[in-house]
Amino acid sequence: MEILNDFGCVILAAGDRKHPQDPGLGTKAKNLADFNGRPVIAWVVDKAIKAGLNPEQITLVIKPELSEHFRAAVPPVIRFAGQSQATGSVDALRAAIEQRVLPNCEHLLILMGDQPNLNPAKLNHFMLRHRKNRKLVTISTFYGNRNHPWFKKCGIIRRDVNGFFEAIVKSPIPAKKTQELHAGPYCFNTKWLQLCLKQLPLKHEGEIHVYVAAEAAAHIYGAETFQIGTAEEILGIDTFDALEHLRQKTKNNLAPQNPR
C-alpha cells in the first residue's frame, strides 16, 4: 500500500480505564491489555501502518508513568507525548503540540488507542477521501445501537434538514434501534485544527473533546462524514466483555458481525 507522506497520526492512549476482571492486565491501562499475544496498542499502531502511514509520523499520547510499557509494545520510531490526566482529546492534542511531537503533515489522522479491530483498507480509504475532498475535517461513522453497553459512550451523528453533518451529540438516546454513531477516527487539516485548539479554553472542568472542532468546521461547510466500517470493527475495549468478545472473534478468525 502507498505510503501517505502527507498524513500524520496521533493515537490517543492516555485513558484511565482499566479492566480489573482481566487477570493479565494488572494495574496497567486498558490499551496495554493482552490481545491475542500482543498489547491492544500494538494492534492499533500496526493497523495505522498497514493503512499507509509512515511510522515516523505517528505519535502516541500516553500516561507518562506507563511510558516503558508502551515503548516496548510499538516500533522504536514512534514518538510519544505525555498526558498526566485524562482530560479529553483536546488536551491530548495540546500535549503533542507543546511537547513538539505533533506530526508535521498537511493532514492529521486521529485514532483511539483502544480500537484493535480497525480495518486498514477502510482506514486508507478514509484518508484518501479526506485528501480528495479537501475538507477541514472528515468524521468517521458507523451504524450501531447506542443502548448497547459497548456503545453507550459513542456520539450520535446529528444532521440538518438537508442531510449535512451538524454535530456529534450524546443525547437524547432513542429507544432500541440502530443509528449513525461516532467513536473516532477523525481526519483533520492539521493547520486548521491547531487554530481551533488555540480558541478553546485552556482551563475547563471535566473532559473536552476534539469533536467541538468538527462542529466548528460544520458551521463553515468544512465537514463531512465517512462510513468507516461495521460496529464490530470500530468497537473499543471500554468494557471487559467487549475485550473478550474481540479476543475470541479475532482468535477464531471469524467474520465480524454487528452486536445486537
C-alpha positions as CSV (number, residue, x, y, z in Angstrom):
1,M,0.0,0.0,0.0
2,E,1.2,3.5,-0.9
3,I,2.8,5.5,2.0
4,L,0.7,8.6,2.6
5,N,3.5,11.0,3.4
6,D,1.1,14.0,3.6
7,F,-0.6,12.3,6.6
8,G,0.5,12.1,10.2
9,C,-1.3,10.3,13.0
10,V,-1.9,10.9,16.7
11,I,-3.2,7.9,18.7
12,L,-5.0,8.8,22.0
13,A,-3.9,6.3,24.6
14,A,-3.8,8.1,27.9
15,G,-7.2,7.0,29.2
16,D,-7.5,5.9,32.9
17,R,-9.8,2.9,32.4
18,K,-8.6,-0.5,33.5
19,H,-10.2,-3.9,33.4
20,P,-9.7,-5.4,36.9
21,Q,-11.5,-8.6,35.7
22,D,-8.7,-9.3,33.3
23,P,-6.1,-11.4,35.0
24,G,-3.4,-10.5,32.5
25,L,-3.8,-6.7,32.9
26,G,-2.6,-6.0,36.5
27,T,-2.5,-2.3,37.2
28,K,-1.8,-1.1,33.6
29,A,-4.2,0.8,31.3
30,K,-6.7,-1.0,29.1
31,N,-4.6,-0.1,26.0
32,L,-1.9,-2.5,27.3
33,A,-4.3,-5.4,27.8
34,D,-3.2,-8.6,26.0
35,F,-5.0,-9.1,22.7
36,N,-4.1,-12.5,21.4
37,G,-0.4,-12.3,22.2
38,R,0.2,-8.6,21.8
39,P,-0.9,-5.4,23.7
40,V,-4.0,-3.7,22.3
41,I,-2.0,-0.6,21.4
42,A,0.4,-2.7,19.3
43,W,-2.5,-3.8,17.1
44,V,-3.7,-0.2,16.7
45,V,-0.3,1.0,15.6
46,D,0.1,-1.9,13.3
47,K,-3.3,-1.1,11.6
48,A,-2.2,2.5,11.2
49,I,1.0,1.5,9.4
50,K,-0.8,-1.0,7.2
51,A,-3.2,1.7,6.3
52,G,-0.4,3.7,4.7
53,L,1.0,5.8,7.5
54,N,4.7,6.4,7.9
55,P,5.6,5.1,11.4
56,E,7.9,8.1,11.8
57,Q,4.8,10.3,11.6
58,I,2.9,8.5,14.3
59,T,2.6,10.0,17.8
60,L,1.1,8.2,20.9
61,V,-0.3,10.3,23.7
62,I,0.1,8.2,26.9
63,K,0.3,8.5,30.7
64,P,4.0,9.2,31.4
65,E,4.3,6.6,34.1
66,L,3.4,3.9,31.6
67,S,6.0,5.0,29.0
68,E,8.2,1.9,29.4
69,H,5.3,-0.4,28.7
70,F,4.1,1.5,25.6
71,R,7.6,1.8,24.2
72,A,8.1,-1.9,24.5
73,A,4.9,-2.5,22.5
74,V,5.5,-0.4,19.4
75,P,8.2,0.3,16.8
76,P,11.1,2.4,18.2
77,V,10.5,5.3,15.7
78,I,7.1,6.0,17.2
79,R,7.1,9.3,19.1
80,F,5.4,9.9,22.4
81,A,3.6,12.8,24.3
82,G,2.7,12.6,27.9
83,Q,-0.8,13.5,29.3
84,S,-0.8,13.2,33.0
85,Q,-4.6,13.3,33.4
86,A,-7.2,12.0,31.0
87,T,-8.9,15.4,30.5
88,G,-10.1,14.7,26.9
89,S,-8.7,14.6,23.4
90,V,-8.3,18.4,23.1
91,D,-5.8,18.4,25.9
92,A,-4.1,15.3,24.5
93,L,-3.5,17.0,21.2
94,R,-2.3,20.1,23.0
95,A,0.2,17.9,24.8
96,A,1.6,16.7,21.5
97,I,1.9,20.3,20.2
98,E,3.5,21.6,23.4
99,Q,6.0,18.7,23.5
100,R,6.8,19.3,19.8
101,V,5.8,15.8,18.6
102,L,2.7,16.6,16.6
103,P,3.4,15.2,13.1
104,N,4.4,18.0,10.6
105,C,2.0,16.9,7.9
106,E,-0.8,18.5,5.9
107,H,-3.4,16.1,7.2
108,L,-3.8,14.5,10.6
109,L,-5.5,11.2,11.4
110,I,-6.7,10.9,15.0
111,L,-7.1,7.3,16.3
112,M,-8.3,5.9,19.6
113,G,-5.8,3.6,21.3
114,D,-8.5,1.1,22.3
115,Q,-9.8,0.0,18.9
116,P,-7.7,-3.0,17.8
117,N,-10.1,-4.3,15.2
118,L,-9.9,-1.4,12.8
119,N,-9.8,-2.4,9.1
120,P,-6.5,-1.0,7.5
121,A,-8.0,-0.9,4.0
122,K,-11.0,1.1,5.2
123,L,-8.7,3.4,7.1
124,N,-6.8,4.0,3.9
125,H,-10.0,4.8,2.0
126,F,-11.0,7.2,4.8
127,M,-7.7,9.2,4.5
128,L,-7.9,9.2,0.7
129,R,-11.4,10.5,0.8
130,H,-10.3,13.3,3.1
131,R,-7.4,14.2,0.9
132,K,-9.6,14.2,-2.3
133,N,-12.4,16.3,-0.9
134,R,-10.2,18.9,0.9
135,K,-12.5,19.3,3.8
136,L,-11.3,20.7,7.2
137,V,-12.5,17.6,8.9
138,T,-13.8,14.2,7.9
139,I,-15.7,12.3,10.6
140,S,-15.9,8.6,10.6
141,T,-19.3,7.0,11.3
142,F,-20.8,3.5,11.7
143,Y,-24.2,2.1,12.5
144,G,-24.9,0.6,15.9
145,N,-27.2,0.5,18.9
146,R,-26.5,3.3,21.3
147,N,-28.3,1.4,24.0
148,H,-25.9,-1.5,23.8
149,P,-23.5,-1.2,26.8
150,W,-20.5,-1.4,24.4
151,F,-21.6,1.7,22.6
152,K,-23.1,3.8,25.4
153,K,-20.2,6.3,25.2
154,C,-20.4,6.8,21.5
155,G,-21.6,10.1,20.0
156,I,-24.7,10.3,17.9
157,I,-24.4,12.0,14.5
158,R,-26.9,14.9,14.1
159,R,-27.7,16.2,10.6
160,D,-29.5,19.2,9.4
161,V,-32.7,19.2,7.2
162,N,-30.6,18.7,4.1
163,G,-28.7,15.7,5.5
164,F,-25.4,17.6,6.1
165,F,-23.4,16.9,9.3
166,E,-24.2,19.3,12.0
167,A,-22.9,18.0,15.3
168,I,-22.0,15.0,17.5
169,V,-24.3,14.7,20.4
170,K,-24.7,12.5,23.5
171,S,-28.5,12.7,23.9
172,P,-31.3,12.1,23.6
173,I,-30.8,8.3,23.4
174,P,-33.7,6.8,21.4
175,A,-35.4,3.5,22.0
176,K,-33.6,0.4,21.0
177,K,-32.7,0.9,17.3
178,T,-29.7,1.2,15.0
179,Q,-28.5,4.7,14.3
180,E,-25.5,6.6,12.9
181,L,-22.8,6.8,15.6
182,H,-19.3,8.1,16.0
183,A,-16.4,6.8,18.2
184,G,-13.4,8.0,16.2
185,P,-11.3,8.2,14.0
186,Y,-11.1,11.7,12.5
187,C,-9.1,13.3,9.7
188,F,-8.3,17.0,10.1
189,N,-6.5,19.6,8.1
190,T,-3.6,20.0,10.6
191,K,-3.2,23.8,10.5
192,W,-6.9,24.4,10.9
193,L,-7.1,22.0,13.8
194,Q,-4.2,23.8,15.5
195,L,-6.0,27.1,15.1
196,C,-9.1,25.6,16.6
197,L,-7.2,24.3,19.6
198,K,-5.9,27.8,20.3
199,Q,-9.5,29.1,20.6
200,L,-10.7,26.5,23.1
201,P,-10.4,27.2,26.8
202,L,-7.1,26.2,28.5
203,K,-8.8,25.6,31.8
204,H,-12.0,23.7,32.0
205,E,-14.0,21.3,34.1
206,G,-14.3,17.7,33.0
207,E,-13.2,16.4,29.6
208,I,-13.2,18.5,26.4
209,H,-13.1,16.6,23.1
210,V,-12.0,17.3,19.6
211,Y,-15.5,16.9,18.2
212,V,-16.1,20.5,19.1
213,A,-13.6,21.4,16.3
214,A,-15.6,19.2,13.9
215,E,-18.7,21.1,14.8
216,A,-16.9,24.4,14.2
217,A,-15.9,23.1,10.7
218,A,-19.6,22.2,10.0
219,H,-20.6,25.9,10.5
220,I,-18.4,26.9,7.6
221,Y,-19.2,23.9,5.4
222,G,-15.9,22.3,6.0
223,A,-17.0,19.0,7.5
224,E,-18.2,15.7,6.0
225,T,-18.7,12.1,7.2
226,F,-17.5,8.8,6.0
227,Q,-18.8,5.4,7.0
228,I,-15.7,3.6,8.0
229,G,-16.8,0.1,9.0
230,T,-19.0,-2.1,11.0
231,A,-19.8,-1.7,14.6
232,E,-17.5,-4.5,15.5
233,E,-14.6,-3.1,13.5
234,I,-15.0,0.2,15.4
235,L,-15.6,-1.4,18.8
236,G,-13.4,-0.1,21.6
237,I,-12.4,-2.3,24.5
238,D,-14.1,0.0,27.0
239,T,-15.6,-2.9,28.9
240,F,-14.1,-6.3,29.7
241,D,-16.9,-8.0,27.8
242,A,-16.0,-6.1,24.7
243,L,-12.3,-7.0,25.1
244,E,-13.2,-10.7,25.5
245,H,-15.6,-10.6,22.6
246,L,-13.0,-9.2,20.2
247,R,-10.3,-11.6,21.5
248,Q,-12.4,-14.6,20.6
249,K,-13.6,-13.2,17.2
250,T,-10.1,-12.5,16.0
251,K,-8.6,-15.6,17.6
252,N,-11.1,-17.8,15.8
253,N,-10.7,-15.7,12.6
254,L,-14.5,-15.4,12.2
255,A,-16.1,-12.8,10.0
256,P,-17.2,-9.8,12.2
257,Q,-20.9,-9.4,13.0
258,N,-22.6,-6.5,14.5
259,P,-23.6,-7.0,18.1
260,R,-27.3,-6.8,18.8
